[in-house]
Amino acid sequence: MKDWKHLTLEQRKVISSGITNNYKLKIIGENLQIDPTSVSKEVKRNKTIPKNKSERKEQLCRINRTYQNFLKYKENNNISSYVEMDTVEGTKGKSALLTLNYIPFNFMIAYKINEQTISEVTDKINKIKNIIGLETFHKIFSAILTDNGKNYKT
């Protein structure tokens, strides 16, 4: 009979937290007083590996970026107005509209973008900054909420 036992839910949570915080498997194992190879096997068995570097980077960007996190941020920073940003796509691969909806007034502006790329969106945001000035921009755009859509090419 094998001389091993299952990891507890609490141990799995510690491993998950350690991985999220980029701790080495050896450190996580020492912290839990288990062999680092057990930690490694647990990670391999339960980890979904992103297909490419871009997806891994995207996953890291989404940590603590849920709607619940946004609501907490809004409450903690006394934010009553914010901007919802999205894109509206017509024909796949063609130009799109970048929409910026100012909440709570439900005032929307839209810009035509030739490609759904981060650089194209950044360019439009920078144009708004130049038009209204940095101070006004930060007042109006105190927070920008986006969805988790995979609309943008890198």
C-alpha positions in Angstrom: 0.0 0.0 0.0 1.2 3.5 -0.9 2.3 5.7 2.0 0.6 9.0 0.9 -2.4 11.1 1.8 -4.6 13.5 -0.1 -4.0 17.2 0.3 -6.6 19.0 2.3 -8.7 21.8 0.8 -6.8 24.3 3.0 -3.5 23.0 1.7 -4.7 23.4 -1.9 -5.8 27.0 -1.1 -2.3 27.7 0.2 -0.8 26.3 -2.9 -3.1 28.3 -5.1 -2.3 31.5 -3.2 1.4 30.7 -3.4 1.3 30.2 -7.2 -0.7 33.4 -7.6 1.9 35.3 -5.6 4.8 33.7 -7.6 6.3 31.8 -4.7 8.6 28.9 -5.6 7.2 25.4 -5.1 10.0 24.6 -2.6 8.9 27.6 -0.4 5.2 26.5 -0.6 6.1 23.0 0.3 8.3 24.1 3.2 5.4 26.3 4.4 3.0 23.4 4.3 5.6 20.9 5.6 5.2 18.7 2.6 7.6 17.6 -0.1 7.9 20.2 -3.0 7.3 17.4 -5.5 3.9 16.9 -4.0 3.2 20.6 -4.6 4.5 20.3 -8.1 2.3 17.3 -8.9 -0.7 19.1 -7.4 0.0 22.1 -9.6 0.4 20.0 -12.8 -2.7 18.0 -12.1 -4.9 21.0 -11.5 -3.4 23.8 -13.5 -4.9 25.0 -16.8 -2.0 26.2 -18.8 -2.7 29.1 -21.2 -1.8 28.3 -24.8 0.6 31.2 -25.4 2.5 34.0 -23.8 -0.2 36.5 -24.7 -2.9 34.5 -22.8 -0.7 34.1 -19.8 -0.1 37.9 -19.7 -3.8 38.4 -20.1 -4.6 36.1 -17.1 -2.1 38.0 -14.9 -3.8 41.3 -15.9 -7.1 40.0 -14.7 -6.1 39.2 -11.2 -8.2 41.2 -8.8 -10.1 42.7 -11.8 -13.6 41.3 -11.2 -16.7 43.3 -11.2 -16.9 42.7 -7.4 -13.4 44.2 -7.1 -14.6 47.2 -9.1 -17.5 47.7 -6.8 -15.2 47.6 -3.7 -12.8 50.1 -5.4 -15.7 52.4 -6.2 -17.0 52.3 -2.7 -13.5 52.7 -1.1 -12.6 55.6 -3.3 -16.0 57.4 -3.2 -16.5 57.2 -6.9 -20.0 58.1 -8.0 -19.3 58.5 -11.8 -17.2 56.4 -14.1 -16.9 55.4 -17.8 -17.9 52.1 -19.3 -15.8 51.4 -22.3 -16.6 48.8 -25.0 -16.3 48.2 -28.7 -19.1 47.5 -31.2 -18.1 45.4 -34.1 -19.8 45.3 -37.4 -18.3 43.0 -40.0 -15.6 40.7 -38.4 -12.2 42.1 -39.0 -13.4 45.5 -40.2 -13.5 48.8 -38.4 -15.4 49.1 -35.1 -16.8 51.7 -32.7 -15.1 52.5 -29.5 -17.9 53.5 -27.1 -17.4 55.4 -23.9 -20.6 55.7 -21.7 -20.4 58.2 -18.9 -22.3 56.8 -15.9 -24.6 58.0 -14.1 -25.6 60.4 -16.9 -25.8 57.7 -19.6 -23.9 60.1 -22.0 -22.2 58.1 -24.7 -19.5 59.1 -27.2 -18.2 56.8 -29.9 -15.1 56.9 -32.0 -14.5 54.9 -35.2 -11.4 52.7 -34.9 -9.9 51.0 -37.9 -8.7 48.0 -35.9 -9.5 46.5 -32.5 -6.1 46.9 -31.1 -4.8 48.2 -27.8 -2.7 50.8 -29.6 -5.8 52.1 -31.5 -7.8 52.5 -28.3 -4.9 54.1 -26.5 -4.6 56.6 -29.4 -8.3 57.6 -29.0 -8.0 57.9 -25.2 -4.9 60.1 -25.7 -6.8 62.3 -28.2 -9.5 62.8 -25.6 -6.9 63.8 -23.0 -5.4 66.3 -25.4 -8.8 67.9 -26.2 -10.2 68.2 -22.7 -6.9 68.5 -20.8 -5.4 66.1 -18.2 -7.2 67.6 -15.2 -10.6 67.4 -16.7 -9.9 63.9 -18.1 -9.1 62.6 -14.6 -12.3 64.1 -13.2 -14.5 62.5 -15.9 -12.5 59.3 -16.3 -11.9 58.6 -12.6 -12.5 55.0 -13.4 -12.9 53.1 -16.7 -14.8 49.8 -16.6 -14.4 47.3 -19.4 -15.7 43.9 -20.0 -13.5 40.8 -20.3 -14.2 40.4 -24.0 -11.4 39.3 -26.2 -11.9 42.2 -28.6 -8.4 43.3 -29.0 -5.5 42.1 -31.0 -2.1 42.7 -29.4 
